[in-house]
């Protein structure tokens, strides 16, 4: 007997046994009655904090990407003078800084959500919520060449690094790829 036919015969025998057993126990042979005897685990409700796995790891990744983008495309060009009027490549530097600012804002918001999954991180980042929210309008200011926007990004990243370090989740700068930067 070929293997395919044997497999089919075994499967048919198992299915028949299941339905015959269900019919014998319940007195009926409908699929709904048979399904009533199959135990299914019901999911227990969980809080958003419990649903988040690897909260510290996700926090470190998101905050590290925000720090890397900020340093690579905002702070470093600013220190080099790329945002000054008349500087060679100023337009490209400002566009990259605007994209990096948007990316950093979104990664910091994600890191903030990740921190809620860990009690220590949550307490450490709580005072920084308003600072992170204030970064939302800074990419537009960066495109206009506002130097205070660069300092704001750098200050918030520094405070997030300190909060992560104090909560046992230190991170370093992770420079995102161009594709990650474009996705936000």
Secondary structure as the mmCIF struct_conf table of DSSP 4:
data_model
#
loop_
_struct_conf.conf_type_id
_struct_conf.id
_struct_conf.beg_label_comp_id
_struct_conf.beg_label_asym_id
_struct_conf.beg_label_seq_id
_struct_conf.end_label_comp_id
_struct_conf.end_label_asym_id
_struct_conf.end_label_seq_id
HELX_RH_AL_P HELX_RH_AL_P1 UNK A 3 UNK A 26
BEND BEND1 UNK A 27 UNK A 27
HELX_RH_AL_P HELX_RH_AL_P2 UNK A 31 UNK A 36
TURN_TY1_P TURN_TY1_P1 UNK A 37 UNK A 37
BEND BEND2 UNK A 38 UNK A 38
HELX_LH_PP_P HELX_LH_PP_P1 UNK A 41 UNK A 45
HELX_RH_AL_P HELX_RH_AL_P3 UNK A 48 UNK A 51
BEND BEND3 UNK A 54 UNK A 54
HELX_RH_AL_P HELX_RH_AL_P4 UNK A 55 UNK A 70
HELX_RH_PI_P HELX_RH_PI_P1 UNK A 71 UNK A 75
HELX_RH_AL_P HELX_RH_AL_P5 UNK A 76 UNK A 80
TURN_TY1_P TURN_TY1_P2 UNK A 81 UNK A 83
BEND BEND4 UNK A 84 UNK A 84
TURN_TY1_P TURN_TY1_P3 UNK A 85 UNK A 86
TURN_TY1_P TURN_TY1_P4 UNK A 88 UNK A 89
HELX_RH_AL_P HELX_RH_AL_P6 UNK A 90 UNK A 115
TURN_TY1_P TURN_TY1_P5 UNK A 116 UNK A 117
BEND BEND5 UNK A 118 UNK A 118
HELX_RH_AL_P HELX_RH_AL_P7 UNK A 119 UNK A 125
HELX_RH_3T_P HELX_RH_3T_P1 UNK A 126 UNK A 128
HELX_RH_AL_P HELX_RH_AL_P8 UNK A 129 UNK A 134
HELX_RH_3T_P HELX_RH_3T_P2 UNK A 135 UNK A 137
HELX_RH_AL_P HELX_RH_AL_P9 UNK A 138 UNK A 143
TURN_TY1_P TURN_TY1_P6 UNK A 144 UNK A 145
HELX_RH_AL_P HELX_RH_AL_P10 UNK A 147 UNK A 166
TURN_TY1_P TURN_TY1_P7 UNK A 167 UNK A 168
HELX_LH_PP_P HELX_LH_PP_P2 UNK A 175 UNK A 177
HELX_RH_AL_P HELX_RH_AL_P11 UNK A 178 UNK A 183
#
